[in-house]
Structure formats: C-alpha cells, structure tokens
Amino acid sequence: MIDKTCSDQASGLRYMSLMKKTKVIAVTGGKGGVGKTSVSLNTAIAIAQTGKSVLVLDADLGLANCDVMLGLRVEKNLSHVLSGEAELDDILVEGPHGVKIVPATSGSIDMVELSPSQHAGLIRAFSEMKTPVDVFIVDTAAGISDMVLSFSRASQEVLVVVTDEPTSITDAYALMKILNRDHGVAKFKVIANMVRTLKEGQNLFKKLTLVTDRFLDVNLELTAIIPFDENLRKAVRRQRAIVDAFPRSPSAIAFKTLATKIDHWPVPTHASGNLEFFLEQLVN
C-alpha cells in the first residue's frame, strides 16, 4: 500500500513537472541605447533571486553583449547550434544567482542575415531544451528587423523600453505599429527607463499613448519606471548587474519591483496561433 501511494505521488509530481509552463518575455524598444540589455539582465537576476529558474536569450545575434556585461566566459554560442555542432543545453553559460545565458556571437554578419525560416527553426529549438525554465527573457536587438519582429511576436509578453527622447519614442511607436498591424500583437508593457523623477516617467508614458491611442488599436500598460542611477555606470564597469552590485540603489529597487510584478503575470493556457517559444507546452 505504501509502495503504491509513493508511486502515485511520484507519478503526480512528474505530471505536474510536465505541465509546468514557461513565461516568455521579449524586451525590445526599437532604438539602440535605451537600456534593453540592462533591463533584461537586471530583471532576470532579480527574478532568480526569488528562487525561479531564469533563462536569457541574447537575441542581438550579431552584436551580442550579455556575456560581456556580466564578465562571463563563453566557449560556444548560437552559431554552433545553428551549424549543428551543439544543442542549446550545451552552450548555456551560468551567471549570477543561477541565471542561464544563451550567448550569441559578436561581429558575425552571417548571424545578422539569418532568414525567417532560420529564425523559426531557432524558436522551435527551445522546445527541445532539457534545462528547466520558469521565466525566459529575450533581449532583442535594436531596430525593426525580421529578427526583432520574429522574436517579439513569438513571446507571450512584449516589454517596450523607452527613454525620454524623441527618437526613442518615435522608434518605439514604429516597432509597435509593425507588430500590431502586420502581426496582430495588441498589448505592450512599457518600461520608462533612465528617468529623473516618477512624474517624468508618467509623462513619458503619456507622450507614447497620445500617439498610439490616435493611430493604433493597442493596449499599453506602464509596467515599470526605472530611475536614472549613477551606480548603474559603476556596476557596468565592474561587469556586474546593479541588483547585485548596489542592491539598495534606486534602480535596483525598481528592478526588484518589476520582478515581483512578473511573478504575478499569468502564463497563457493555450497557443496564440503564431509560432511561439516553448509552443509544445501550450499545445499540450
């Protein structure tokens, strides 16, 4: 009787493990220099500090820098996966608090010029990973390339990082316009980054919504306001995340608040109809 009960419990645990779904979040923004990678890494580490297993894809495939920002040594990267020399699980690099990084290449034109079918193959490859993942963060490249659009629409949530500059607002709008009109993405979560005050962050969000409300059929949510923080530059020079190097600094606290919000976001219960990361989890 005891053996049967233990067996039933073990089967139940295996079933629960198989049913566990991954939250997939794209961090994008249209313009370079708005702090997408900083947001991606600091948020990932803040989530990992709560005990979750977190995976970050450095999706700037030709100008990768996640590993550099954290001072990590990389032996293999996504180019080895695409060539068939390695599986995704083989190239993972471990960062602070157990965060796993999927490293890309730097200075490789071949990776920048991947075809849409290669993007799709890469997205599908994540469904075959054996490494458990609670939260998957995709740190996209800048711009509105096929690569950025593919990875963004394959994610469950799209976080748009914006700074209080006209070019940042314009480029963020252009990205959302294409994702909405051409790919059916109807909701975006906005991060007002590097702002001086809470009011400045709120006003930045208003500037963005004034344009989207007039021309697009989308739902925008101000998800986080990350303050300008001198300690961020110090942390970058030390090749550390600010949530680790200066955990009580204003921006570190903001990233931890964002991590708490993400923990409460529901995971979709079914597929959207598009190609998605970890699609099999949603289908099953």
Number of C-alpha atoms within 10 A of each C-alpha: 6 7 8 9 10 11 12 12 12 12 12 12 12 11 11 11 11 11 12 14 20 22 22 25 23 26 28 33 32 27 23 14 12 22 17 26 24 17 22 24 29 23 25 30 28 29 26 21 19 13 11 19 21 25 29 27 22 27 27 23 26 18 17 22 18 25 19 14 18 18 14 16 12 17 10 19 23 24 17 17 17 18 9 9 11 15 18 21 15 15 20 22 21 16 20 17 18 17 22 24 25 23 29 25 23 15 11 14 12 12 20 18 14 14 13 13 9 14 17 17 12 17 19 18 16 18 14 12 14 9 13 14 19 17 21 22 24 29 27 26 27 20 18 20 13 15 24 26 21 20 26 26 21 25 24 20 20 26 27 26 27 33 23 19 10 12 14 20 21 15 19 23 22 18 22 25 20 14 22 18 13 10 15 14 21 16 18 19 16 23 26 24 23 20 19 14 13 13 11 16 23 15 14 23 22 13 13 18 19 10 13 18 12 8 11 15 15 18 13 18 15 18 17 21 28 26 22 14 16 11 16 21 11 15 18 17 12 14 17 21 26 28 25 16 17 17 15 12 16 18 25 25 18 20 27 21 18 21 21 15 13 16 15 8 10 9 15 14 11 12 16 14 7 12 16 23 25 23 22 15 17 18 10 10
